[in-house]
């Protein structure tokens, strides 16, 4: 955990303010990073704020030691039988152990009661399945780890499962994607409570990318490039990400890879799981999302820089794939507000 000295505390902060109660529900075989990442951010926000903004603790079905999926034991100070009545933000961790909890009616009923009382309810990774089982996400938008999305959509058809965002807010319910996305969600919650300046400083202390907004894809083309087997296709993916302003036709890409267009297209699809055209389109869309969420660049400039040609083509792409215009996306996800308008 970063060492945030008291000399950097904000002396103007209200030291007598009643702390917001943050509780993370954990269970055997919960993923350690699902728990430690968000909770470390909340705890360190206290030091950076200069007062006890958050009362942070773990709770479980039974108080005491809980063995995480990493084999490291955590200590839950509270159990679901303790009758906690003033939780401000209730988080549910994820991990392979979540599957054992879904049939447990005691846990599900407890979650339903606490959700009715809490100001905010959030899940990390596959923890969204427990919220879904409790009926808390019915009729709402939600996200979970990319490899659980299909199961969640099939098992809970009354939930609008979105596969792309890192995190989603629908009313007082929040859900986040795979593992590290829980830290992006925690930063967003801290920003809601304590302001953007403190959240940004906290992100710097943890060496986190503050601008990973909820609208950034959890399994982006950049990540696909990372997991592709080293070789020509991986090198080409990385080259594409650095040259999105170019035309990038199949013939262009085949020439860059020194292969015939037909052989190149077949091999690229086999090695990456996407056609060349689909990869370029996804890379441009993801690049535009990041640009809109992290800068005040004019939307027309973003469109030209990422190979869309013009703002109208960018607008049509956003509406077709995200059901919002670039302006609406920026208004929803950008932390500091934006400039351009292509309504």
GINORKA-V568016 format. One record per pair of residues at least 4 apart in sequence whose ideal C-beta (glycine too) atoms are under 6 Angstrom apart, sorted by sequence separation. I is the first residue (numbers start at 0). J is the second residue. If there is no record, write none. Layout:
BEGIN
i-><I;I>
j-><J;J>
END
This chain:
BEGIN
i-><25;31;32;34;35;44;48;67;77;93;104;110;113;122;143;147;150;151;176;189;193;195;211;218;229;247;258;263;267;273;289;290;296;308;317;323;328;329;333;122;130;131;136;168;175;190;202;227;246;253;258;273;296;302;307;323;45;59;66;67;100;114;130;175;227;268;307;45;167;202;253;256;302;317;44;45;64;65;122;143;152;190;267;302;317;329;25;151;166;175;189;227;64;65;199;250;253;314;23;165;249;264;290;299;302;314;41;148;186;224;298;313;42;62;224;41;127;148;166;287;326;23;62;165;249;59;62;127;186;325;326;38;58;61;141;166;57;125;165;166;287;324;58;60;125;140;142;286;21;56;124;137;114;140;235;111;125;136;142;283;110;252;283;89;131;107;142;231;68;107;249;131;140;298;314;89;97;183;100;140;79;93;139;86;87;88;89;90;91;92;93;97;101;310;21;25;93;97;142;144;247;18;93;141;144;18;19;20;21;23;24;25;92;142;291;18;91;232;12;14;18;22;31;12;135;180;291;12;29;30;31;91;232;291;0;9;27;232;3;9;25;28;31;177;243;292;8;176;292;297;298;240;295;297;3;239;243;295;298;3;227;165;127;166;165;164;25;164;165;119;120;121;122;123;165;124;163;124;34;123;220;33;33;244;220;220;243;244;29;30;243;22;30;20;29;220;20;28;219;20;21;22;23;24;25;28;29;19;28;23;27;216;26;145;145;215;26;214;212;210;210;33;33;214;213;212;195;37;36;40;44;48;32;36;33;37;47;47;44;3;1;1>
j-><29;35;36;38;39;48;52;71;81;97;108;114;117;126;147;151;154;155;180;193;197;199;215;222;233;251;262;267;271;277;293;294;300;312;321;327;332;333;337;127;135;136;141;173;180;195;207;232;251;258;263;278;301;307;312;328;51;65;72;73;106;120;136;181;233;274;313;52;174;209;260;263;309;324;52;53;72;73;130;151;160;198;275;310;325;337;34;160;175;184;198;236;74;75;209;260;263;324;34;176;260;275;301;310;313;325;53;160;198;236;310;325;55;75;237;55;141;162;180;301;340;38;77;180;264;75;78;143;202;341;342;55;75;78;158;183;75;143;183;184;305;342;77;79;144;159;161;305;41;76;144;157;135;161;256;133;147;158;164;305;133;275;306;113;155;132;167;256;94;133;275;158;167;325;341;117;125;211;129;169;109;123;169;117;118;119;120;121;122;123;124;128;132;341;53;57;125;129;174;176;279;51;126;174;177;52;53;54;55;57;58;59;126;176;325;53;126;267;48;50;54;58;67;49;172;217;328;50;67;68;69;129;270;329;39;48;66;271;43;49;65;68;71;217;283;332;49;217;333;338;339;282;337;339;46;282;286;338;341;47;271;211;174;213;213;213;75;214;215;171;172;173;174;175;217;177;216;178;92;181;278;92;93;304;281;282;305;306;92;93;306;86;94;85;94;285;86;94;285;87;88;89;90;91;92;95;96;87;96;92;96;285;96;217;218;288;100;288;292;292;293;123;124;332;332;332;334;181;181;185;189;193;178;182;181;185;197;201;201;204;204;205>
END
